[in-house]
Amino acid sequence: ALLTMKAIVIATFLGVFLICTYAAKEVTKKMKKAKLYVPQIDCDVKAGKIINPEFIAKCPPGCQDVKYRVYGTDIYASFSSVCNAAIHSGIIDNAGGKILVQKVAGHSGYRGTFSNGVRSLSLPRWRESFIVSEGKPRKGVTYPSTLEYSSSKSTTVKLGDAARKEYQTSLVLTPATQMATTTPTPTTTTTDPSTTPKPTTTPTTTTTTTVAAAAKTRPGLHRVRDIAFRGTSTSTSNRNILRPNTGIQRQEPVAAFWRAAGSPAHLAMETDSWKPGLSLFDTGFSSKEELNPKPLEPTSQGNPNCKVDLSFLMDGSWSIGKRRFQLQKQFLGNVAQALGIGSRGPLMGIVQYGDDPSTEFNLKTYTNSKELRNAIEKIPQKGGLSNVGKALSFVNKNFFLDANGNRGGAPNVVVVMVDGWPTDRVEEASRLARESGINIFFVTIEAAAESEKQNIIEPNFVDKAVCRTNGFYSINVPSWFSLRKVVQPLVKRVCDTDRLACSKTCLNSADIGFVIDGSSSVGTGNFRTVLEFVANISKEFEISDTDTRIGAVQYTYEQRLEFSFDKYSTKQDVLSAIKRISYWSGGTSTGAAISYASEQLFSKSKPNKRKIMILITDGRSYDDVSVPAMAAHQNGVIAYSVGVAWAAQDELEAIATDPDKEHSFFVDEFDNLYRFVNQLIQNICTEFNSQPRN
């Protein structure tokens, strides 16, 4: 019986063991059979729009098309179509398929080539790149089944009962969370008692008392303009320090700036012109909130509705004085708190400028508002001049780098703080920064009075430095003591990612050179028709010395520069100059004319200006056009050819930039030239809009 019992126990044990072993094998088989779900992407999806640093995706058929632009060879700019880049690299063909995409650092140059039926384009620089390989998972890497896209949908986020105010921001939703996210979670807003005065029932009295107290602690010689708020002092300030090359001290106006809310002086403060009719101090916040800004409570992740990489250019010049420098630091601290700094939200660094700029800390130094505010408070003043242009060049070349915490997928924003006016020129440095994809805001405090404007090196420097979009990118504050009022308006603009775009459009960013056939076969009447065609194209562009510029060359056997890009800076002057061009008459040497235009017009274009040549001819050239045209293309000239009557189609195609069908036109009669005005402008804008502009 005992043996029988032992046998039963052993048999039972073996049975359980076999069952468990079988079940484990089945689970293992199922796990082996389980396949990775590969998300599908569309042909027009660009790598920069996908947040994931590495992913496997499936491309659909039919992505081999010129409208899906590709920039680079082997390593591609993140502005490229992912799927067409994969075709260009030979990983897949036009039938589609799975690919592995890995994000890498940006490059200073991308080389365009023709490969596997796809022509990629060259690009001077871009902040993020990617490489494409066969769609097989790498060992030890987990790949997402759902890709996370950067979105720009707008939503209203309530800041809770404590704040009782709303602001518009850009909400980033992933496909996985979009359905679940219907109402933003309320966030309780708190105020840092160390930097914000306690609310009182008489804010005017509180402010006056604070100003008076501050004045008592300073020697009479250095008393600053806060005394003027009481309307009782005639003392000078540190702003009386001599500006270079002026020989004139800046005089301090004596006026009582502080009035009760609603008084004429209060309402006369700087108007927020990007929203017509809205005062900067009527931006949806109550007077108590303006005096006591209630910023977002800092979190470890940051405010996801404001994902920007932000650099403040802090004015450290001697003209600002110690008191105003301290007010500037308080302002920057309040902005940092209001932004909600964090790894999934805004990141902020600071560059201080004087004679020369220097980075106080970069984007990755601090990842929460509290630490950032503490660091700002400890910044010492540099001193020196107000070299804003030099500071912008420094930021453009050195700040927004991957090594400094630049994230690639987040817009790059620079906010320039300026006390009075710069001591160097800012236009060129600003333009280069904007055309590199940097969004520039200017906050100017205590602008020059009428008697001081003669001392400014570059008049209207703000208009030349920022995007011309109804004042959205510029805020003028009449006094350093009013600066606290613009914290929330500035934060709202910086976080409005739908409106963050470089100032350049297809209508205000080019040097356009017309190369006009003046040969005998054209005739006087038809030549006037050609000039009307040139004028009708020109008048559609925004013409000025800082926007689009127009130049013209007429040719026969010889060439003549009718006017250069820098000759006329208004649209009316350009149109009048076109009308005055006299008919020359002679032979047709188009190749020589292209070389002449390259040397006399386009070699003198401003850096990073789009160089566009529009050549109009009515016959075959006596010389070769292909070599001069190729040289022009290699020097960055985008060439459009317009042929009339006896013009040779093969020459028109050789002159035109690829693809020929988008850059060459033919019409049988001069009187029909007008039909191509809109089409030519549309093609110029389509090509411009396909280029990377963050």
FIPA-663180 format. One line per 2 residues: their letters; for each residue x, y, z of C-alpha. Coordinates in steps of 0.05 Angstrom, whole numbers. Layout:
# FIPA-663180
a) X:Y:Z ~ ...
This chain:
# FIPA-663180
al) 0:0:0 ~ 57:47:18
lt) 90:33:-50 ~ 25:46:-84
mk) 18:113:-49 ~ 89:133:-68
ai) 75:115:-140 ~ 13:158:-141
vi) 50:218:-112 ~ 107:211:-162
at) 57:204:-220 ~ 19:265:-197
fl) 84:305:-191 ~ 106:285:-260
gv) 38:302:-289 ~ 39:372:-259
fl) 111:382:-282 ~ 94:362:-353
ic) 32:406:-355 ~ 72:467:-330
ty) 128:453:-380 ~ 78:449:-437
aa) 43:513:-416 ~ 109:550:-412
ke) 128:527:-482 ~ 61:550:-509
vt) 70:619:-477 ~ 140:623:-506
kk) 114:604:-575 ~ 61:658:-571
mk) 112:709:-550 ~ 157:690:-608
ka) 98:693:-655 ~ 78:762:-629
kl) 99:814:-680 ~ 118:886:-669
yv) 62:932:-691 ~ 92:980:-742
pq) 57:1047:-748 ~ 45:1073:-818
id) 64:1144:-838 ~ 44:1186:-898
cd) 90:1207:-954 ~ 90:1280:-932
vk) 110:1267:-860 ~ 175:1301:-842
ag) 223:1272:-790 ~ 222:1337:-750
ki) 147:1329:-738 ~ 158:1262:-702
in) 182:1270:-631 ~ 208:1199:-622
pe) 285:1197:-628 ~ 284:1128:-660
fi) 227:1090:-691 ~ 206:1038:-743
ak) 151:1059:-791 ~ 118:1034:-855
cp) 117:1079:-916 ~ 59:1073:-965
pg) 68:1065:-1041 ~ 76:1126:-1085
cq) 123:1170:-1044 ~ 172:1180:-1101
dv) 148:1249:-1120 ~ 181:1317:-1126
ky) 130:1349:-1080 ~ 158:1308:-1022
rv) 223:1347:-1014 ~ 288:1314:-990
yg) 349:1353:-965 ~ 416:1319:-961
td) 449:1253:-979 ~ 456:1194:-930
iy) 445:1243:-873 ~ 382:1283:-883
as) 355:1348:-853 ~ 295:1334:-809
fs) 253:1379:-854 ~ 256:1323:-907
sv) 201:1274:-924 ~ 219:1211:-886
cn) 193:1162:-938 ~ 223:1198:-999
aa) 290:1202:-962 ~ 285:1126:-953
ih) 274:1119:-1028 ~ 333:1166:-1043
sg) 378:1125:-998 ~ 356:1059:-1031
ii) 325:1028:-969 ~ 257:1021:-1002
dn) 229:1036:-1071 ~ 165:1069:-1094
ag) 125:1008:-1071 ~ 137:1029:-999
gk) 159:986:-940 ~ 187:986:-869
il) 244:1032:-849 ~ 284:1047:-787
vq) 294:1122:-772 ~ 345:1149:-723
kv) 351:1223:-704 ~ 421:1252:-702
ag) 451:1321:-691 ~ 443:1378:-741
hs) 495:1392:-794 ~ 526:1455:-822
gy) 512:1433:-893 ~ 472:1381:-932
rg) 492:1360:-1002 ~ 439:1348:-1055
tf) 445:1290:-1104 ~ 404:1249:-1153
sn) 397:1177:-1129 ~ 346:1121:-1140
gv) 301:1166:-1181 ~ 298:1221:-1127
rs) 333:1288:-1131 ~ 352:1313:-1062
ls) 366:1387:-1050 ~ 424:1422:-1016
lp) 415:1461:-952 ~ 465:1507:-917
rw) 448:1485:-846 ~ 393:1454:-803
re) 388:1440:-729 ~ 368:1366:-732
sf) 383:1307:-779 ~ 363:1235:-788
iv) 389:1172:-821 ~ 347:1116:-852
se) 363:1042:-852 ~ 329:975:-863
gk) 267:968:-821 ~ 294:915:-773
pr) 294:928:-698 ~ 361:936:-664
kg) 376:888:-607 ~ 356:915:-539
vt) 316:974:-567 ~ 241:979:-555
yp) 203:1013:-611 ~ 137:1051:-603
st) 74:1023:-634 ~ 46:1094:-637
le) 87:1153:-660 ~ 86:1219:-622
ys) 75:1279:-666 ~ 87:1352:-650
ss) 20:1386:-659 ~ -2:1458:-660
ks) -74:1455:-639 ~ -100:1512:-598
tt) -138:1505:-533 ~ -159:1547:-474
vk) -127:1524:-410 ~ -158:1546:-344
lg) -110:1562:-289 ~ -157:1544:-232
da) -200:1583:-184 ~ -141:1618:-152
ar) -122:1652:-216 ~ -190:1660:-251
ke) -160:1678:-317 ~ -149:1643:-383
yq) -96:1646:-436 ~ -89:1614:-504
ts) -34:1563:-513 ~ -13:1509:-561
lv) -31:1439:-536 ~ 12:1380:-557
lt) -28:1316:-563 ~ -3:1248:-581
pa) -47:1199:-620 ~ -48:1155:-558
tq) -76:1209:-512 ~ -116:1252:-558
ma) -181:1214:-549 ~ -172:1211:-474
tt) -156:1285:-466 ~ -220:1324:-469
tp) -213:1374:-413 ~ -147:1401:-386
tp) -134:1386:-313 ~ -143:1449:-271
tt) -77:1475:-243 ~ -74:1514:-179
tt) -32:1576:-189 ~ 11:1602:-132
td) 52:1664:-121 ~ 122:1665:-96
ps) 120:1711:-34 ~ 194:1725:-39
tt) 188:1765:-103 ~ 116:1789:-107
pk) 87:1842:-60 ~ 26:1823:-20
pt) -39:1847:-49 ~ -68:1909:-17
tt) -132:1949:-26 ~ -92:2010:-47
pt) -40:1987:-99 ~ -22:2059:-117
tt) -2:2076:-47 ~ 38:2011:-39
tt) 78:2024:-102 ~ 93:2096:-83
tt) 117:2076:-14 ~ 162:2022:-43
va) 193:2071:-93 ~ 204:2123:-40
aa) 237:2073:6 ~ 283:2050:-50
ak) 302:2122:-64 ~ 322:2135:9
tr) 372:2079:8 ~ 411:2107:-50
pg) 461:2166:-51 ~ 433:2229:-82
lh) 481:2227:-140 ~ 456:2160:-164
rv) 382:2167:-150 ~ 344:2138:-208
rd) 281:2156:-243 ~ 235:2121:-194
ia) 234:2187:-156 ~ 199:2217:-215
fr) 138:2174:-200 ~ 124:2222:-143
gt) 134:2281:-189 ~ 179:2317:-139
st) 251:2304:-161 ~ 296:2334:-213
st) 355:2289:-199 ~ 392:2252:-255
sn) 403:2178:-263 ~ 455:2130:-288
rn) 424:2136:-357 ~ 462:2203:-363
il) 526:2164:-378 ~ 553:2185:-445
rp) 534:2141:-505 ~ 591:2132:-554
nt) 597:2181:-612 ~ 541:2225:-586
gi) 575:2275:-541 ~ 507:2285:-509
qr) 482:2260:-442 ~ 414:2228:-440
qe) 369:2275:-399 ~ 318:2247:-352
pv) 247:2274:-360 ~ 213:2298:-297
aa) 142:2273:-296 ~ 93:2238:-251
fw) 85:2172:-288 ~ 43:2136:-236
ra) -32:2149:-240 ~ -92:2111:-215
ag) -115:2056:-261 ~ -160:2085:-314
sp) -128:2154:-315 ~ -105:2183:-383
ah) -32:2170:-367 ~ -46:2098:-349
la) -86:2086:-413 ~ -33:2120:-455
me) 17:2066:-442 ~ 44:2024:-500
td) -11:1993:-542 ~ -8:1919:-559
sw) -13:1931:-634 ~ -14:1858:-653
kp) -86:1858:-628 ~ -115:1923:-654
gl) -149:1966:-602 ~ -123:1926:-543
sl) -81:1963:-492 ~ -21:1925:-466
fd) -50:1934:-397 ~ -120:1910:-417
tg) -100:1839:-435 ~ -152:1801:-396
fs) -120:1808:-327 ~ -149:1847:-269
sk) -109:1904:-238 ~ -93:1862:-177
ee) -66:1807:-221 ~ -23:1857:-258
ln) 8:1879:-193 ~ 14:1809:-168
pk) 25:1761:-226 ~ 5:1691:-208
pl) 52:1646:-248 ~ 45:1573:-263
ep) 65:1527:-208 ~ 131:1494:-228
ts) 130:1420:-242 ~ 185:1371:-259
qg) 158:1363:-330 ~ 142:1436:-343
np) 84:1467:-380 ~ 71:1421:-440
nc) 29:1475:-474 ~ 91:1519:-484
kv) 147:1476:-511 ~ 198:1527:-535
dl) 273:1535:-528 ~ 282:1606:-503
sf) 342:1652:-496 ~ 337:1719:-462
lm) 389:1772:-482 ~ 398:1810:-418
dg) 421:1882:-421 ~ 483:1889:-376
sw) 508:1956:-402 ~ 529:2012:-355
si) 473:2057:-379 ~ 421:2013:-345
gk) 447:2026:-274 ~ 445:1979:-215
rr) 373:1992:-196 ~ 345:1977:-265
fq) 390:1917:-272 ~ 358:1889:-209
lq) 288:1904:-237 ~ 308:1867:-300
kq) 328:1806:-260 ~ 262:1807:-223
fl) 226:1811:-289 ~ 264:1751:-317
gn) 250:1712:-254 ~ 176:1726:-259
va) 176:1705:-333 ~ 212:1640:-315
qa) 159:1626:-262 ~ 101:1643:-308
lg) 128:1599:-364 ~ 131:1535:-323
ig) 201:1512:-339 ~ 211:1437:-349
sr) 237:1382:-393 ~ 171:1373:-430
gp) 155:1447:-431 ~ 196:1511:-441
lm) 271:1513:-428 ~ 305:1579:-416
gi) 377:1604:-419 ~ 406:1673:-410
vq) 460:1711:-448 ~ 483:1778:-419
yg) 511:1830:-465 ~ 551:1893:-457
dd) 614:1904:-499 ~ 614:1830:-513
ps) 561:1776:-500 ~ 570:1716:-454
te) 526:1658:-435 ~ 503:1659:-362
fn) 472:1590:-370 ~ 445:1549:-427
lk) 380:1511:-440 ~ 398:1448:-402
ty) 428:1481:-340 ~ 362:1488:-303
tn) 299:1447:-313 ~ 251:1479:-263
sk) 229:1550:-249 ~ 252:1553:-177
el) 325:1537:-191 ~ 325:1583:-252
rn) 298:1641:-212 ~ 351:1632:-159
ai) 405:1630:-212 ~ 379:1694:-245
ek) 381:1730:-178 ~ 456:1716:-172
ip) 476:1744:-241 ~ 526:1802:-234
qk) 524:1861:-281 ~ 576:1860:-338
gg) 577:1933:-356 ~ 600:1963:-422
ls) 562:1987:-483 ~ 495:1960:-510
nv) 521:1919:-569 ~ 456:1883:-586
gk) 477:1865:-657 ~ 539:1829:-632
al) 497:1792:-581 ~ 447:1768:-634
sf) 504:1742:-677 ~ 532:1706:-617
vn) 465:1672:-602 ~ 455:1653:-675
kn) 522:1618:-679 ~ 532:1591:-609
ff) 469:1585:-566 ~ 420:1538:-601
ld) 465:1477:-606 ~ 450:1406:-585
an) 507:1409:-536 ~ 472:1468:-502
gn) 405:1432:-495 ~ 372:1451:-561
rg) 316:1400:-573 ~ 306:1408:-648
ga) 231:1397:-646 ~ 218:1460:-603
pn) 217:1530:-634 ~ 278:1573:-620
vv) 260:1640:-589 ~ 303:1699:-570
vv) 277:1756:-527 ~ 321:1818:-529
mv) 318:1866:-470 ~ 342:1936:-491
dg) 349:1997:-445 ~ 339:2056:-491
wp) 375:2038:-556 ~ 432:1995:-581
td) 503:2021:-591 ~ 513:1979:-654
rv) 472:1959:-715 ~ 422:1902:-708
ee) 389:1894:-776 ~ 438:1846:-809
as) 449:1803:-747 ~ 374:1799:-736
rl) 360:1779:-808 ~ 412:1724:-807
ar) 384:1698:-741 ~ 312:1699:-767
es) 332:1664:-831 ~ 366:1610:-788
gi) 298:1596:-758 ~ 303:1639:-695
ni) 241:1678:-673 ~ 263:1746:-646
ff) 224:1788:-596 ~ 246:1857:-573
vt) 227:1887:-506 ~ 250:1960:-506
ie) 247:2000:-442 ~ 248:2076:-438
aa) 256:2090:-512 ~ 291:2151:-538
ae) 255:2218:-531 ~ 250:2263:-592
se) 311:2303:-571 ~ 351:2238:-564
kq) 333:2205:-631 ~ 390:2240:-666
ni) 439:2199:-624 ~ 412:2132:-646
ie) 460:2095:-692 ~ 405:2056:-729
pn) 336:2091:-730 ~ 276:2045:-726
fv) 321:1988:-703 ~ 263:1947:-675
dk) 225:1949:-741 ~ 288:1925:-777
av) 302:1870:-726 ~ 235:1834:-716
cr) 180:1804:-758 ~ 134:1857:-787
tn) 69:1826:-761 ~ 31:1884:-730
gf) 76:1889:-670 ~ 69:1818:-646
ys) 144:1811:-638 ~ 157:1877:-603
in) 136:1908:-537 ~ 154:1979:-516
vp) 151:1994:-442 ~ 154:2068:-420
sw) 189:2054:-354 ~ 228:1999:-319
fs) 177:2003:-263 ~ 122:1984:-312
lr) 160:1922:-334 ~ 122:1875:-288
kv) 58:1889:-327 ~ 84:1856:-390
vq) 102:1788:-359 ~ 37:1754:-379
pl) 30:1787:-448 ~ 101:1766:-465
vk) 91:1695:-440 ~ 27:1689:-481
rv) 63:1710:-544 ~ 124:1667:-533
cd) 79:1606:-521 ~ 35:1619:-582
td) 72:1569:-625 ~ 20:1576:-681
rl) 45:1648:-692 ~ 119:1635:-683
ac) 148:1640:-754 ~ 206:1676:-786
sk) 189:1743:-814 ~ 208:1724:-885
tc) 155:1706:-936 ~ 160:1693:-1010
ln) 142:1766:-1023 ~ 194:1800:-979
sa) 257:1758:-978 ~ 288:1758:-1047
di) 335:1795:-1093 ~ 300:1789:-1161
gf) 341:1805:-1223 ~ 306:1812:-1290
vi) 349:1795:-1351 ~ 313:1827:-1411
dg) 325:1811:-1484 ~ 332:1877:-1522
ss) 350:1847:-1590 ~ 326:1874:-1657
sv) 274:1819:-1665 ~ 235:1843:-1605
gt) 217:1912:-1632 ~ 199:1976:-1595
gn) 125:1960:-1584 ~ 138:1889:-1558
fr) 194:1915:-1514 ~ 144:1961:-1478
tv) 100:1900:-1468 ~ 158:1863:-1437
le) 170:1921:-1389 ~ 96:1919:-1369
fv) 105:1845:-1354 ~ 166:1861:-1311
an) 129:1916:-1274 ~ 67:1872:-1262
is) 111:1819:-1229 ~ 151:1870:-1188
ke) 91:1905:-1159 ~ 67:1841:-1125
fe) 128:1840:-1080 ~ 142:1879:-1016
is) 199:1924:-1038 ~ 247:1959:-991
dt) 321:1958:-973 ~ 306:1905:-921
dt) 253:1865:-959 ~ 252:1844:-1033
ri) 299:1884:-1078 ~ 294:1889:-1154
ga) 350:1896:-1206 ~ 350:1894:-1282
vq) 398:1879:-1339 ~ 383:1889:-1414
yt) 424:1852:-1466 ~ 437:1845:-1540
ye) 507:1826:-1562 ~ 527:1868:-1503
qr) 499:1878:-1434 ~ 476:1939:-1395
le) 460:1945:-1321 ~ 396:1984:-1319
fs) 395:1988:-1243 ~ 424:1947:-1186
fd) 391:1917:-1124 ~ 411:1974:-1079
ky) 391:2030:-1127 ~ 317:2036:-1108
st) 285:2020:-1042 ~ 211:2035:-1054
kq) 161:2001:-1099 ~ 143:2067:-1135
dv) 216:2082:-1150 ~ 226:2012:-1178
ls) 165:2016:-1223 ~ 186:2085:-1248
ai) 256:2058:-1263 ~ 227:2000:-1303
kr) 184:2048:-1343 ~ 246:2090:-1361
is) 286:2032:-1391 ~ 300:2049:-1464
yw) 300:1997:-1519 ~ 371:1980:-1542
sg) 365:1935:-1605 ~ 420:1888:-1630
gt) 437:1813:-1629 ~ 421:1759:-1578
st) 478:1734:-1533 ~ 437:1703:-1476
ga) 495:1663:-1446 ~ 538:1725:-1438
ai) 478:1761:-1407 ~ 470:1707:-1354
sy) 544:1712:-1336 ~ 539:1788:-1333
as) 478:1785:-1288 ~ 513:1736:-1242
eq) 572:1783:-1235 ~ 537:1850:-1233
lf) 474:1833:-1196 ~ 474:1767:-1157
sk) 546:1769:-1132 ~ 524:1831:-1093
sk) 462:1799:-1061 ~ 457:1801:-986
pn) 476:1737:-950 ~ 419:1686:-946
kr) 375:1727:-992 ~ 339:1684:-1043
ki) 371:1701:-1110 ~ 319:1697:-1166
mi) 333:1709:-1239 ~ 276:1719:-1288
li) 301:1718:-1360 ~ 256:1739:-1418
td) 278:1725:-1490 ~ 246:1717:-1559
gr) 297:1676:-1597 ~ 355:1628:-1598
sy) 420:1653:-1569 ~ 483:1663:-1611
dd) 525:1634:-1555 ~ 520:1576:-1507
vs) 472:1584:-1448 ~ 482:1518:-1411
vp) 550:1531:-1379 ~ 533:1602:-1354
am) 465:1577:-1329 ~ 497:1518:-1292
aa) 547:1565:-1259 ~ 490:1611:-1237
hq) 453:1551:-1207 ~ 514:1528:-1169
ng) 520:1598:-1139 ~ 450:1593:-1112
vi) 412:1631:-1166 ~ 341:1605:-1177
ay) 329:1616:-1252 ~ 262:1624:-1287
sv) 261:1629:-1363 ~ 205:1660:-1403
gv) 207:1648:-1478 ~ 166:1685:-1531
aw) 154:1669:-1605 ~ 220:1641:-1632
aa) 253:1624:-1566 ~ 286:1554:-1566
qd) 254:1505:-1517 ~ 319:1468:-1504
el) 353:1533:-1484 ~ 295:1553:-1439
ea) 301:1487:-1402 ~ 377:1493:-1396
ia) 370:1563:-1366 ~ 315:1543:-1317
td) 328:1512:-1249 ~ 304:1440:-1241
pd) 249:1418:-1246 ~ 243:1452:-1315
ke) 167:1450:-1319 ~ 162:1494:-1256
hs) 215:1544:-1278 ~ 206:1553:-1353
ff) 148:1584:-1392 ~ 133:1594:-1465
vd) 82:1639:-1499 ~ 71:1648:-1573
ef) 58:1723:-1572 ~ 83:1782:-1530
dn) 12:1804:-1517 ~ 0:1739:-1479
ly) 57:1749:-1429 ~ 8:1776:-1377
rf) -22:1706:-1370 ~ 41:1681:-1335
vn) 47:1736:-1283 ~ 5:1700:-1230
ql) 33:1631:-1247 ~ 105:1654:-1241
iq) 92:1688:-1174 ~ 55:1626:-1149
ni) 113:1582:-1168 ~ 162:1628:-1133
ct) 120:1624:-1069 ~ 109:1549:-1074
ef) 183:1537:-1078 ~ 197:1586:-1021
ns) 145:1552:-976 ~ 176:1484:-989
qp) 242:1508:-959 ~ 257:1498:-884
rn) 238:1558:-841 ~ 227:1536:-771
